[in-house]
Amino acid sequence: MLKTSTLALIALFLALPATVGDEVEPGPVEKDVFHPDRGKEFEPGRGGSVTVFLPTSVRMLALPLSNSSYARNILHEVHELLVAPDWETWEFKGVLAHRWDTEDSLILKDGGRLFGKVVDEGENWSVTPISPEHPLDAPRMVKKTDAESLERGTVFTFHLRKDVKWHDGHPFDAGDVVLGWEIYNNPEIQCDSFRSSFQKIERVERIDDYTVRFHYSRQYHKALDLFRSLICLPSHLYNLLDPDHADYDPEADERAVARAVNENPHNSNWVGLGPYRITSADPMLYVAERFEDYFDPENAGWVDRIRWRHIRGWETALEALKNGELDFSAWLSTDMYMGAGTSDANFTDDFYKGTYAYGSVNFTPWNTRRSHLSDPRVRRALAHAFDMEAYRDQQCGGLGVISTGTQATFSPAYNRAVLPLEYDQGKAVDLLAEAGWYDRDGDDIVDKDGVPLEIEYLTIAGHKGDREFTELLKKSYRKVGVDLMVTPLDHPTIIQRLKERDFDACSTSWGLPLESNQEQLWHTKNDQPGRGNYSGVRDPRIDAWIEQADREIDPQKRYAIWKEMQRYLYEEVQPYLYRNTVPRRFAMSKKIRGFQAFGISPGYSIRRWFLTD
């Protein structure tokens, strides 16, 4: 039965405007849905500044080296990509590339390879060149008996804009695009999080200064989507082999080239291509100001300055917001959102609150490479031992969906038929005993081979939600004889320990697109330091599903593969303890207008905001 206070919180929540994005889908997005004066129209105008809360410090903005979602959020405003999905339609559009050509590859039995538009002509394949500077000067017919395989959508030729400048004034060209891919071929460069994905691209051609061609080794269902993660780098600042580099060295070896990237001061003091340029870089505070030479004035943003500020603790950040030190926070706990702190006049006079949903999943990864967590029966026991539904109802006001997979719950690739394991501490005790863990020495902690079952749980220091969750988890696990030892650390240290596989368990999350890249999370080749298979899953069946789905360009067939893999991972492997994923709760200054809640991470676009006073 729910507590009276919980029922009151739910009633308060229901009295608020409807949550934005519960049913996330593409289409027009209304502005300022939660703003008290949303019916009052304002004409956007330039000027002013906004300060956005960062829940953790950000050590660097060079995304290939950090894989930080918070760095990515900043890059949305200070950098640009070759292509990107439209915030509202989700359809890809050119940004740094004003257009692109997509061609197929025909692999021949003699080892040759042709590319172009490939059409079935009965007993033959016709291959017609589309992109410029093509090795074929005319269509060619190939007997099907001479072909080994047809790989659809494997060659992309991007035609770059010629009016783009880096924030230091240096012109942007194809060399910067090529470098963004080449770093993944240098094993000394610390970009392992994305390395396996970009190694699907076997060759890149610099056709001319404003044309670049990418060749995938085989067809890949996310071939275009991958370019969302290709971060173009200023070659004149990063590449020792570039004559424009201040320390140009044509004889630089692989290690020297890597050092120039890994230790580059611009990894934090970013020089980008976006409408805002970094003017101050500190892990606790990044400041960006309008870049007047930005190539797309209509998408250049309204405010003149954006500040991203880290304040330790969500409650402290809320007080800073009410004191005028912040203008926006997307990090309110349930208590903060529904409680007096966002309901009294000190808040409501100048601020308002709302919610929005976008693809994400909250979870605890278990390090299956640790001997005490290697048995799936132990991990299933840990899931049965904690009442996640009660936690959601009593601590989170009944909000959020308890996921069972790493696709967004609104995704067509998510298997809704896979339900969370029920809370059953008796079953947890039985599973532990079946795996050889029971109390042999009478200290109320189960043990095996003379070793007690102790689990170190890394949690973000000062994070109220994490603290409350781990306190309840510790009590629940103690009842089944498991000792949870909580270690509070700063977020960057937790990420570093995750990357180094120096952990038992921790609280973390993934921001998820409409269809998530499962290879990064679960493939055996990504079970190594620096990559995304944190739990250390090594399973031939999972690898086979991933490889099958990667090649499958029919969405419905691919979704079926992902759903079966989700069922197997959850029911047989149980590498994560999934938590409830609630809508993002935010607080915003009333002076800001133009806020829209999008299904694409981070769920908003600052350059669309403007100030009314």
FINU-671666 format. One record per residue (C-alpha): residue in one letter; z, y, x. Coordinates in nm, 3 decimals, always signed. Each point is the difference from the previous one (the first is absolute). Example, Ala and Ser with C-alpha at 12.3 -4.5 7.8 and 13.67 -1.06 7.14 Angstrom:
2
 vexpa       w       v       u
     A  +0.780  -0.450  +1.230
     S  -0.066  +0.344  +0.137
//
This chain:
613
 vexpa       w       v       u
     M  +0.000  +0.000  +0.000
     L  -0.088  +0.348  +0.129
     K  +0.278  +0.245  +0.074
     T  +0.037  +0.302  -0.230
     S  -0.089  +0.235  +0.285
     T  -0.321  -0.194  +0.063
     L  -0.097  +0.019  -0.367
     A  +0.057  +0.374  +0.009
     L  -0.224  +0.033  +0.302
     I  -0.278  -0.197  -0.169
     A  +0.032  +0.214  -0.313
     L  -0.029  +0.311  +0.215
     F  -0.306  -0.139  +0.173
     L  -0.169  -0.080  -0.331
     A  +0.058  +0.356  -0.113
     L  -0.205  +0.129  +0.294
     P  -0.380  +0.032  -0.007
     A  -0.183  -0.330  +0.042
     T  -0.031  -0.134  +0.351
     V  -0.328  +0.097  +0.157
     G  -0.203  -0.294  +0.121
     D  +0.177  -0.300  -0.159
     E  -0.349  -0.124  -0.081
     V  -0.178  +0.113  +0.314
     E  -0.374  +0.020  -0.038
     P  -0.283  +0.227  +0.116
     G  -0.093  +0.307  -0.198
     P  +0.089  +0.368  -0.048
     V  +0.361  +0.084  +0.085
     E  +0.185  +0.269  -0.191
     K  +0.173  +0.276  +0.196
     D  +0.367  +0.095  -0.011
     V  +0.095  -0.258  -0.263
     F  +0.374  +0.042  +0.053
     H  +0.002  +0.376  +0.064
     P  +0.206  +0.181  -0.268
     D  -0.279  +0.261  -0.031
     R  -0.290  -0.244  +0.020
     G  -0.170  +0.168  -0.296
     K  -0.020  +0.330  +0.186
     E  -0.321  +0.043  +0.199
     F  -0.013  +0.158  +0.346
     E  -0.299  +0.091  +0.211
     P  +0.033  -0.167  +0.344
     G  +0.026  +0.237  +0.294
     R  +0.049  -0.031  +0.372
     G  +0.322  +0.078  +0.181
     G  +0.357  -0.105  +0.064
     S  +0.154  -0.316  +0.139
     V  +0.157  -0.320  -0.125
     T  +0.260  -0.223  +0.164
     V  -0.012  -0.371  -0.071
     F  +0.284  -0.244  +0.062
     L  -0.056  -0.285  +0.248
     P  +0.247  -0.287  -0.049
     T  -0.032  -0.097  +0.367
     S  -0.089  +0.166  +0.326
     V  -0.360  -0.038  +0.118
     R  -0.045  -0.051  +0.371
     M  -0.377  +0.018  +0.007
     L  -0.298  +0.068  -0.224
     A  -0.250  -0.221  +0.186
     L  -0.022  -0.257  -0.276
     P  -0.166  -0.279  +0.203
     L  +0.305  -0.002  +0.227
     S  +0.270  +0.044  -0.262
     N  -0.117  -0.146  -0.334
     S  +0.250  +0.232  -0.169
     S  -0.052  +0.073  -0.368
     Y  +0.172  +0.336  +0.055
     A  -0.240  +0.086  +0.281
     R  -0.286  -0.096  -0.230
     N  +0.136  +0.236  -0.267
     I  -0.009  +0.288  +0.247
     L  -0.349  -0.095  +0.120
     H  -0.127  +0.032  -0.357
     E  +0.023  +0.377  +0.052
     V  -0.066  +0.043  +0.374
     H  -0.277  -0.254  +0.056
     E  -0.307  -0.147  -0.171
     L  -0.174  -0.337  -0.021
     L  -0.362  -0.109  +0.002
     V  +0.030  -0.100  -0.364
     A  +0.287  -0.002  -0.249
     P  +0.059  -0.100  -0.361
     D  +0.008  +0.283  -0.250
     W  +0.358  +0.059  -0.112
     E  -0.091  -0.037  -0.366
     T  -0.309  -0.221  -0.029
     W  +0.091  -0.224  +0.298
     E  -0.370  -0.004  +0.092
     F  -0.085  +0.048  +0.366
     K  -0.149  +0.330  +0.105
     G  -0.112  +0.136  +0.333
     V  +0.230  +0.237  +0.188
     L  -0.090  +0.022  +0.370
     A  -0.309  -0.202  -0.087
     H  -0.223  +0.176  -0.252
     R  -0.170  -0.332  -0.081
     W  -0.026  -0.359  +0.120
     D  -0.240  -0.294  -0.014
     T  +0.115  -0.355  -0.069
     E  -0.211  -0.294  +0.115
     D  +0.023  -0.379  +0.010
     S  -0.022  -0.233  +0.299
     L  -0.215  -0.309  +0.018
     I  +0.121  -0.244  +0.265
     L  -0.282  -0.215  +0.142
     K  +0.032  -0.355  +0.125
     D  -0.144  +0.099  +0.338
     G  +0.294  +0.236  +0.053
     G  -0.184  +0.314  -0.105
     R  +0.129  +0.250  -0.251
     L  -0.191  +0.234  -0.233
     F  +0.144  +0.268  -0.223
     G  -0.130  +0.210  -0.286
     K  -0.033  -0.039  -0.374
     V  -0.033  -0.378  -0.046
     V  -0.172  -0.120  -0.318
     D  -0.056  -0.356  -0.120
     E  -0.375  -0.065  -0.014
     G  +0.003  -0.368  -0.097
     E  -0.058  -0.202  +0.317
     N  +0.047  +0.309  +0.215
     W  +0.239  +0.286  +0.060
     S  -0.150  +0.346  +0.027
     V  +0.181  +0.237  +0.237
     T  -0.075  +0.371  -0.050
     P  +0.140  +0.264  +0.238
     I  +0.193  +0.283  -0.167
     S  +0.193  +0.189  +0.267
     P  -0.159  +0.222  +0.272
     E  -0.079  -0.113  +0.354
     H  -0.034  -0.352  -0.134
     P  -0.118  -0.288  +0.224
     L  -0.241  -0.103  -0.279
     D  -0.286  +0.242  -0.054
     A  -0.120  -0.181  -0.315
     P  +0.125  -0.261  -0.251
     R  +0.010  -0.354  +0.130
     M  -0.020  -0.335  -0.177
     V  +0.221  -0.285  +0.124
     K  -0.020  -0.359  -0.115
     K  +0.328  -0.114  -0.152
     T  -0.021  -0.313  +0.213
     D  +0.022  +0.225  +0.308
     A  +0.314  +0.176  -0.121
     E  +0.354  -0.117  +0.072
     S  +0.181  +0.232  -0.241
     L  -0.025  +0.324  -0.197
     E  +0.284  +0.248  +0.044
     R  +0.002  +0.270  -0.265
     G  +0.108  +0.359  +0.068
     T  +0.073  -0.041  +0.370
     V  -0.176  +0.299  +0.158
     F  +0.109  +0.358  -0.070
     T  -0.183  +0.301  +0.139
     F  +0.193  +0.325  -0.044
     H  -0.173  +0.337  +0.008
     L  +0.254  +0.256  +0.118
     R  +0.038  +0.360  -0.102
     K  -0.107  +0.244  +0.271
     D  +0.238  +0.280  -0.093
     V  +0.332  -0.166  +0.083
     K  +0.237  +0.125  +0.272
     W  +0.320  -0.135  +0.145
     H  +0.299  +0.228  -0.033
     D  -0.044  +0.114  +0.360
     G  -0.356  +0.111  -0.078
     H  -0.180  -0.288  +0.170
     P  -0.294  -0.135  -0.207
     F  +0.042  -0.336  -0.170
     D  -0.269  -0.260  +0.070
     A  -0.080  -0.371  +0.006
     G  +0.198  -0.056  +0.321
     D  +0.323  +0.076  -0.185
     V  -0.087  -0.260  -0.264
     V  -0.088  -0.264  +0.258
     L  +0.326  +0.061  +0.187
     G  +0.193  -0.057  -0.323
     W  -0.137  -0.356  +0.005
     E  -0.009  -0.063  +0.376
     I  +0.376  +0.031  +0.040
     Y  +0.041  -0.334  -0.181
     N  -0.202  -0.175  +0.271
     N  +0.239  +0.108  +0.273
     P  +0.299  -0.240  -0.006
     E  +0.210  +0.251  +0.196
     I  -0.011  +0.255  -0.284
     Q  +0.296  -0.036  -0.234
     C  -0.191  -0.029  -0.328
     D  +0.068  -0.360  -0.098
     S  +0.077  +0.073  -0.365
     F  -0.369  +0.054  -0.078
     R  -0.161  -0.189  +0.288
     S  -0.093  -0.319  -0.185
     S  -0.163  +0.196  -0.283
     F  -0.220  +0.207  +0.229
     Q  -0.096  -0.302  +0.206
     K  -0.204  -0.108  -0.303
     I  -0.241  +0.268  +0.122
     E  -0.187  -0.160  +0.290
     R  -0.213  +0.291  +0.114
     V  -0.035  +0.377  -0.040
     E  -0.308  +0.204  +0.087
     R  -0.008  +0.371  +0.067
     I  -0.349  +0.070  -0.132
     D  +0.025  +0.369  +0.080
     D  +0.267  +0.272  -0.004
     Y  +0.026  -0.015  -0.380
     T  -0.088  -0.358  -0.087
     V  +0.217  -0.309  +0.055
     R  -0.075  -0.359  -0.098
     F  +0.266  -0.272  -0.044
     H  -0.084  -0.373  -0.002
     Y  +0.244  -0.247  -0.158
     S  -0.019  -0.355  +0.131
     R  +0.000  -0.136  -0.357
     Q  +0.029  +0.127  -0.354
     Y  +0.339  +0.139  -0.093
     H  +0.104  +0.110  -0.346
     K  +0.186  +0.306  +0.135
     A  -0.272  +0.100  +0.245
     L  -0.034  +0.357  -0.130
     D  +0.371  +0.031  -0.081
     L  +0.090  -0.072  +0.364
     F  -0.142  +0.338  +0.101
     R  +0.293  +0.159  -0.183
     S  +0.206  -0.119  +0.297
     L  -0.244  +0.102  +0.273
     I  +0.164  +0.306  +0.154
     C  -0.256  +0.204  +0.192
     L  +0.152  +0.121  +0.327
     P  -0.098  +0.310  +0.199
     S  -0.176  -0.164  +0.292
     H  +0.031  +0.315  +0.210
     L  +0.380  -0.034  -0.019
     Y  +0.046  -0.379  +0.001
     N  -0.286  -0.159  +0.192
     L  +0.012  +0.016  +0.380
     L  -0.363  -0.114  +0.005
     D  -0.111  +0.308  -0.195
     P  -0.140  +0.274  +0.228
     D  +0.163  +0.259  -0.225
     H  +0.350  -0.142  +0.071
     A  +0.212  +0.217  +0.229
     D  +0.077  -0.306  +0.218
     Y  -0.345  -0.156  -0.022
     D  -0.022  -0.312  +0.214
     P  -0.320  -0.209  -0.025
     E  +0.173  -0.273  +0.203
     A  +0.309  -0.026  -0.220
     D  +0.094  -0.362  -0.066
     E  +0.122  -0.150  -0.327
     R  +0.365  +0.061  +0.079
     A  -0.054  +0.367  +0.091
     V  -0.204  +0.055  -0.316
     A  +0.278  -0.160  -0.206
     R  +0.268  +0.212  +0.163
     A  -0.191  +0.314  -0.093
     V  +0.016  -0.112  -0.363
     N  +0.348  -0.151  -0.016
     E  +0.167  +0.294  +0.175
     N  -0.217  +0.278  -0.139
     P  +0.200  +0.311  -0.098
     H  -0.231  +0.042  -0.300
     N  +0.136  -0.319  -0.153
     S  +0.265  +0.229  -0.150
     N  -0.148  +0.345  +0.062
     W  -0.305  -0.108  -0.198
     V  -0.342  +0.160  +0.032
     G  -0.186  -0.097  -0.316
     L  -0.287  +0.083  -0.232
     G  +0.179  +0.091  -0.323
     P  +0.051  +0.329  -0.183
     Y  +0.341  +0.043  +0.165
     R  +0.077  -0.014  +0.373
     I  +0.331  -0.100  +0.157
     T  +0.172  +0.304  +0.150
     S  +0.339  -0.157  +0.066
     A  +0.073  -0.368  +0.059
     D  +0.349  -0.145  +0.006
     P  +0.121  -0.335  -0.140
     M  +0.224  +0.195  -0.236
     L  -0.249  +0.269  -0.099
     Y  -0.378  +0.028  -0.004
     V  -0.164  +0.330  -0.085
     A  -0.368  +0.042  -0.086
     E  -0.188  +0.322  -0.071
     R  -0.338  +0.070  -0.150
     F  -0.296  -0.074  +0.227
     E  -0.254  +0.270  -0.073
     D  -0.294  -0.193  +0.147
     Y  +0.042  -0.296  -0.233
     F  -0.341  -0.125  -0.108
     D  +0.060  -0.037  -0.376
     P  +0.140  +0.325  -0.143
     E  +0.015  -0.135  -0.356
     N  +0.241  -0.273  +0.115
     A  +0.195  +0.214  +0.246
     G  +0.323  +0.026  -0.198
     W  +0.182  +0.295  -0.154
     V  +0.324  +0.045  +0.193
     D  -0.014  +0.147  +0.350
     R  +0.272  -0.212  +0.158
     I  +0.146  -0.349  -0.053
     R  +0.327  -0.115  +0.151
     W  +0.112  -0.364  +0.003
     R  +0.372  -0.010  +0.067
     H  +0.225  -0.297  +0.061
     I  +0.356  +0.027  -0.128
     R  +0.226  -0.299  +0.039
     G  +0.107  -0.134  -0.338
     W  -0.159  +0.042  -0.342
     E  +0.308  +0.172  -0.145
     T  +0.005  +0.250  +0.287
     A  -0.370  +0.062  -0.057
     L  +0.062  +0.070  -0.369
     E  +0.263  +0.258  +0.091
     A  -0.242  +0.154  +0.250
     L  -0.261  +0.020  -0.275
     K  +0.244  +0.173  -0.239
     N  +0.087  +0.242  +0.282
     G  -0.366  +0.093  +0.042
     E  -0.057  -0.187  +0.329
     L  -0.245  -0.246  -0.162
     D  -0.260  +0.034  -0.273
     F  -0.078  -0.364  -0.068
     S  +0.168  -0.337  +0.038
     A  -0.151  -0.328  -0.117
     W  +0.320  -0.181  +0.089
     L  +0.262  +0.007  -0.273
     S  +0.223  -0.297  -0.071
     T  +0.055  -0.106  -0.360
     D  +0.345  +0.163  -0.001
     M  -0.144  +0.323  +0.138
     Y  -0.289  +0.003  -0.245
     M  +0.211  -0.072  -0.307
     G  +0.324  +0.163  +0.107
     A  +0.155  +0.345  -0.008
     G  -0.149  +0.098  +0.337
     T  -0.342  +0.047  -0.161
     S  +0.123  +0.106  -0.343
     D  +0.224  +0.299  +0.066
     A  -0.122  +0.361  +0.003
     N  +0.011  +0.011  +0.380
     F  -0.294  -0.240  -0.011
     T  -0.179  +0.070  -0.328
     D  -0.022  +0.378  +0.054
     D  -0.246  -0.042  +0.287
     F  -0.102  -0.366  +0.009
     Y  -0.117  -0.282  -0.221
     K  -0.024  -0.376  +0.036
     G  -0.244  -0.274  -0.092
     T  -0.127  -0.344  +0.088
     Y  -0.323  -0.159  +0.104
     A  -0.109  -0.351  +0.095
     Y  -0.239  -0.117  +0.266
     G  -0.057  -0.324  +0.185
     S  +0.301  -0.107  +0.203
     V  +0.240  -0.288  +0.046
     N  +0.362  +0.002  +0.120
     F  +0.120  -0.311  +0.179
     T  +0.214  -0.164  +0.264
     P  -0.203  -0.194  +0.258
     W  +0.170  -0.309  +0.137
     N  -0.078  -0.073  +0.364
     T  -0.108  -0.362  -0.035
     R  -0.022  -0.033  +0.379
     R  +0.381  +0.011  +0.012
     S  +0.137  -0.355  -0.019
     H  +0.252  +0.070  -0.277
     L  -0.274  +0.151  -0.219
     S  -0.281  -0.242  +0.085
     D  +0.059  -0.242  -0.289
     P  -0.161  +0.116  -0.330
     R  +0.289  -0.164  -0.186
     V  +0.236  +0.252  +0.161
     R  -0.225  +0.289  -0.099
     R  -0.028  -0.127  -0.358
     A  +0.378  -0.036  -0.008
     L  +0.036  +0.363  +0.105
     A  -0.227  +0.103  -0.289
     H  +0.199  -0.206  -0.253
     A  +0.331  +0.134  +0.135
     F  -0.058  +0.364  -0.100
     D  -0.036  +0.129  -0.356
     M  -0.291  +0.241  +0.049
     E  -0.036  +0.065  -0.374
     A  +0.366  +0.104  -0.029
     Y  -0.043  +0.221  +0.305
     R  -0.302  +0.167  -0.163
     D  +0.182  +0.046  -0.332
     Q  +0.334  +0.119  +0.133
     Q  -0.098  +0.191  +0.313
     C  -0.349  +0.122  -0.091
     G  +0.035  +0.073  -0.369
     G  -0.219  -0.295  -0.090
     L  -0.298  +0.159  +0.172
     G  -0.267  -0.174  +0.198
     V  -0.184  -0.328  +0.025
     I  +0.126  -0.285  +0.217
     S  -0.314  -0.100  +0.182
     T  -0.091  -0.346  +0.123
     G  -0.287  +0.093  +0.230
     T  -0.159  +0.255  +0.230
     Q  -0.264  +0.129  -0.237
     A  +0.082  +0.304  -0.214
     T  +0.139  -0.123  -0.333
     F  -0.276  +0.190  -0.185
     S  -0.271  -0.157  +0.217
     P  -0.242  -0.255  -0.149
     A  +0.080  -0.206  +0.312
     Y  +0.370  -0.031  -0.094
     N  +0.114  -0.326  -0.161
     R  +0.224  +0.093  -0.293
     A  +0.059  -0.366  -0.077
     V  +0.217  -0.035  +0.313
     L  +0.350  +0.095  -0.115
     P  +0.304  +0.084  +0.214
     L  +0.234  -0.289  +0.082
     E  +0.297  -0.008  -0.236
     Y  +0.349  +0.096  +0.110
     D  +0.186  -0.327  +0.054
     Q  +0.267  -0.017  +0.267
     G  +0.057  -0.368  -0.065
     K  -0.362  -0.072  +0.083
     A  +0.035  +0.221  +0.309
     V  +0.296  -0.210  +0.123
     D  -0.194  -0.322  -0.064
     L  -0.307  +0.125  +0.188
     L  +0.211  +0.107  +0.298
     A  +0.170  -0.340  +0.009
     E  -0.336  -0.174  -0.028
     A  -0.110  +0.197  +0.308
     G  +0.315  -0.111  +0.184
     W  +0.209  +0.313  -0.053
     Y  +0.350  -0.057  -0.142
     D  +0.355  +0.095  +0.093
     R  +0.127  -0.255  +0.251
     D  +0.299  +0.195  +0.139
     G  +0.155  +0.152  -0.314
     D  -0.067  +0.366  +0.082
     D  -0.212  +0.055  -0.316
     I  -0.315  +0.052  +0.208
     V  -0.260  -0.276  +0.005
     D  -0.094  -0.131  +0.341
     K  -0.241  -0.239  +0.170
     D  +0.018  -0.148  +0.348
     G  +0.313  +0.205  +0.057
     V  -0.169  +0.331  -0.081
     P  +0.105  +0.206  -0.307
     L  -0.274  +0.141  -0.224
     E  +0.016  +0.367  +0.097
     I  -0.284  +0.240  -0.078
     E  -0.030  +0.345  +0.154
     Y  -0.143  +0.245  -0.253
     L  -0.146  +0.326  +0.135
     T  +0.041  +0.293  -0.237
     I  -0.087  +0.370  +0.020
     A  +0.307  +0.200  +0.101
     G  +0.101  +0.253  -0.265
     H  -0.227  -0.152  -0.265
     K  +0.215  -0.031  -0.313
     G  -0.233  -0.242  -0.177
     D  -0.013  -0.232  +0.301
     R  +0.376  +0.017  +0.041
     E  +0.064  -0.090  -0.365
     F  -0.253  -0.281  +0.006
     T  +0.133  -0.162  +0.316
     E  +0.361  +0.027  -0.121
     L  -0.090  -0.199  -0.312
     L  -0.215  -0.241  +0.198
     K  +0.283  -0.063  +0.246
     K  +0.244  -0.078  -0.283
     S  -0.243  -0.235  -0.171
     Y  -0.089  -0.186  +0.317
     R  +0.364  -0.039  +0.094
     K  +0.052  -0.195  -0.324
     V  -0.247  -0.266  +0.119
     G  +0.138  -0.005  +0.354
     V  -0.245  +0.232  +0.175
     D  +0.128  +0.283  +0.218
     L  -0.222  +0.311  -0.019
     M  +0.068  +0.242  +0.285
     V  -0.136  +0.346  -0.076
     T  -0.124  +0.216  +0.290
     P  -0.083  +0.365  -0.088
     L  -0.274  +0.150  +0.221
     D  -0.243  +0.289  -0.013
     H  -0.336  -0.085  -0.157
     P  -0.213  +0.019  +0.319
     T  +0.234  -0.245  +0.174
     I  -0.029  -0.243  -0.291
     I  -0.379  +0.023  +0.015
     Q  +0.006  -0.062  +0.374
     R  +0.222  -0.306  -0.042
     L  -0.231  -0.128  -0.274
     K  -0.299  +0.039  +0.229
     E  +0.182  -0.180  +0.281
     R  +0.119  -0.274  -0.242
     D  +0.357  +0.082  +0.102
     F  +0.157  -0.038  -0.344
     D  +0.126  -0.247  -0.260
     A  -0.057  +0.213  -0.310
     C  -0.029  +0.361  -0.109
     S  -0.102  +0.224  -0.292
     T  -0.354  +0.130  +0.014
     S  -0.305  +0.056  -0.217
     W  -0.378  +0.004  +0.000
     G  -0.218  +0.263  -0.161
     L  -0.278  -0.196  -0.168
     P  -0.357  +0.085  -0.099
     L  -0.166  -0.148  -0.307
     E  -0.075  -0.313  +0.204
     S  +0.215  -0.056  +0.304
     N  -0.109  -0.139  +0.338
     Q  +0.183  -0.332  +0.008
     E  -0.125  -0.093  +0.345
     Q  +0.214  +0.264  +0.164
     L  +0.311  -0.131  -0.177
     W  -0.038  -0.377  +0.008
     H  -0.267  -0.133  +0.238
     T  +0.124  -0.204  +0.295
     K  -0.186  +0.222  +0.249
     N  +0.216  +0.292  -0.110
     D  +0.324  -0.183  +0.077
     Q  +0.055  +0.186  +0.323
     P  +0.188  +0.313  +0.106
     G  -0.147  +0.321  -0.130
     R  -0.186  -0.158  -0.291
     G  +0.078  -0.017  -0.371
     N  +0.094  -0.366  -0.048
     Y  +0.367  +0.091  +0.039
     S  +0.133  -0.327  -0.140
     G  -0.192  -0.210  +0.251
     V  -0.185  -0.207  -0.260
     R  -0.227  -0.263  +0.156
     D  -0.168  -0.208  -0.265
     P  -0.352  -0.147  +0.013
     R  -0.033  +0.011  -0.379
     I  +0.076  +0.372  -0.008
     D  -0.239  +0.067  +0.288
     A  -0.274  -0.190  -0.185
     W  +0.055  +0.197  -0.322
     I  -0.012  +0.329  +0.187
     E  -0.319  -0.092  +0.183
     Q  -0.159  -0.120  -0.324
     A  +0.097  +0.316  -0.188
     D  -0.112  +0.229  +0.281
     R  -0.357  -0.131  -0.038
     E  +0.001  -0.008  -0.380
     I  -0.178  +0.307  -0.137
     D  +0.030  -0.108  -0.365
     P  +0.322  +0.179  -0.110
     Q  +0.102  -0.250  -0.269
     K  -0.038  -0.299  +0.233
     R  +0.191  +0.186  +0.269
     Y  +0.283  +0.097  -0.237
     A  +0.038  -0.369  -0.091
     I  +0.047  -0.084  +0.369
     W  +0.261  +0.272  +0.047
     K  +0.190  -0.116  -0.309
     E  +0.018  -0.360  +0.119
     M  +0.113  +0.116  +0.344
     Q  +0.268  +0.219  -0.159
     R  +0.130  -0.299  -0.199
     Y  +0.018  -0.217  +0.311
     L  +0.163  +0.268  +0.215
     Y  +0.266  +0.073  -0.258
     E  +0.077  -0.350  -0.122
     E  -0.043  -0.198  +0.322
     V  +0.050  +0.238  +0.292
     Q  +0.225  +0.282  -0.131
     P  -0.034  +0.226  +0.308
     Y  +0.126  +0.310  -0.184
     L  +0.290  +0.080  -0.229
     Y  -0.179  +0.227  -0.247
     R  +0.186  +0.295  -0.148
     N  -0.081  +0.205  -0.306
     T  -0.266  +0.265  +0.058
     V  +0.082  +0.304  -0.210
     P  -0.218  +0.301  -0.080
     R  +0.030  +0.270  +0.262
     R  +0.246  +0.267  -0.121
     F  -0.062  +0.352  +0.121
     A  +0.147  +0.348  -0.014
     M  -0.221  +0.307  +0.038
     S  +0.029  +0.376  +0.003
     K  -0.120  +0.161  -0.321
     K  -0.201  +0.249  +0.203
     I  -0.239  -0.280  +0.104
     R  -0.286  -0.077  -0.237
     G  -0.292  -0.239  +0.021
     F  +0.208  -0.316  +0.049
     Q  -0.186  -0.319  -0.095
     A  +0.128  -0.357  +0.025
     F  -0.259  -0.238  +0.144
     G  -0.012  -0.377  +0.031
     I  -0.103  +0.035  +0.365
     S  +0.277  +0.036  +0.259
     P  +0.189  +0.227  +0.049
     G  -0.054  +0.080  -0.367
     Y  -0.074  +0.373  +0.038
     S  -0.217  +0.245  +0.193
     I  +0.174  +0.308  +0.139
     R  -0.325  +0.189  +0.052
     R  -0.040  +0.008  -0.380
     W  +0.332  +0.183  -0.047
     F  +0.029  +0.377  -0.033
     L  +0.284  +0.248  -0.043
     T  +0.056  +0.227  -0.296
     D  +0.227  +0.251  +0.172
//
